[in-house]
Amino acid sequence: MFLLLGMVSPLAFTSCVAPQPEIEITLVMDYSKIMQAINATNKSLTEKLSLIETALKNGFDENKTRQALLKQAVESLGGTMEEKLAAIESAVKSQTTSLETKLGLIQASVDAGFVDTQTQQGLLKQAIESLGGTMEEKLAAVETAIKSQTTSLETKIALVETAVKEGFADTKTQQGLLKQAIESLGGTMEEKLAAIETVLKSQTTDLGTKLAIVETAVKEGVADSKTQQGLLKQAIESLEGTQAEKLAKIEQAIASQTADLTTKLAAIETAVASGAADETAALALLQTAVEAIPASLTSLDTDLSAKIAEVVTAIAAVNTNLTTGSVATALSNILDAISNQTDYTEILTAILKALKDLAPEEINSQSVRAVSD
């Protein structure tokens, strides 16, 4: 009996002190095997993605490794362009790969030139649709992908827009996702700002979302009020099409619920300064912005509803008394007056004052008629 214990004891002691160097050696060996598997022609893209996710779970540096391996996986695809795209679509639709990895795959496919903007949007839609579980679980998967350090801000923003279009996120949730996307940016303040500028200059994001991105960047301290003007200018200048088409896109963004009234007013001023909107169009945009104030606010505050009606009446009066440059000056005065102001009633009061300065007699006479009626 004592002899057996003496033999067992050293063996048990050896197994306790030996594992650490063996684990380190295994990780080095695994990386080499993963690279071989990724380059193999007898494995599907979905199988390769599974290997990549396993490697990340086993201790590889996620930020440095994931996108490099995904890039290699995309480059390893053989066949025609249609066959490569079919393989990517199959992997994006699979239930075995995380949304975070799928997002990285889509970006790697774009970077490799296999996927254009329109195809990217389709792949993001398929990736969202492939999510299982409850709505809360789907949203959690989107949030995890947004917080990732491995994909570009542009790709994350495209995912957020797709989530909204597919009904997984409302306006309030969208704002939270955009905040997470901005917060996920690494590097210096200059590098973060450069990533935001790339998105604003792109053709893959609509103007309403761009306004929300600028607003979030200001709130998160990545951009100040001076930088905001430059960012809005880039967003407006990124618009393509005829003058009428550009103006329609601006109007759509101003009518949306993605940004607050202050950001919209700054965007209107930028549109005028850049020549995208003339004086008459600017007044129409101003009215659109005011009328787009959420019903959730006006239903709780009858004074706010009355103030909106008063501003709309004033805009109609000003329209008959326009002079060149007057609206641009008024917008500038409004923005100066509402700096750091968040109360909508106070903002509307500042707008009304600027409008009265443009056409005091017409507005005052209309106010008198409104009271007598």
Secondary structure, DSSP 8 states (H G I E B T S, - for coil): -HHHHHHHHHHHHHHHHSHHHHHHHHHHHHHHHHHHHHH-SSS-HHHHHHHHHHHHHTT--HHHHHHHHHHHHHHT--S-HHHHHHHHHHHHH-SSS-HHHHHHHHHHHHHTTS--HHHHHHHHHHHHHT--S-HHHHHHHHHHHHH-SSS-HHHHHHHHHHHHHTTS--HHHHHHHHHHHHHT--S-HHHHHHHHHHHHH-SSS-HHHHHHHHHHHHHTTSS-HHHHHHHHHHHHHT--S-HHHHHHHHHHHHHSSSS-HHHHHHHHHHHHHTTSS-HHHHHHHHHHHHHTS-HHHHTT-HHHHHHHHHHHHHHHHHTTS--TTHHHHHHHHHHHHTTT---HHHHHHHHHHHHHHHSHHHHHHHHHHHHH-
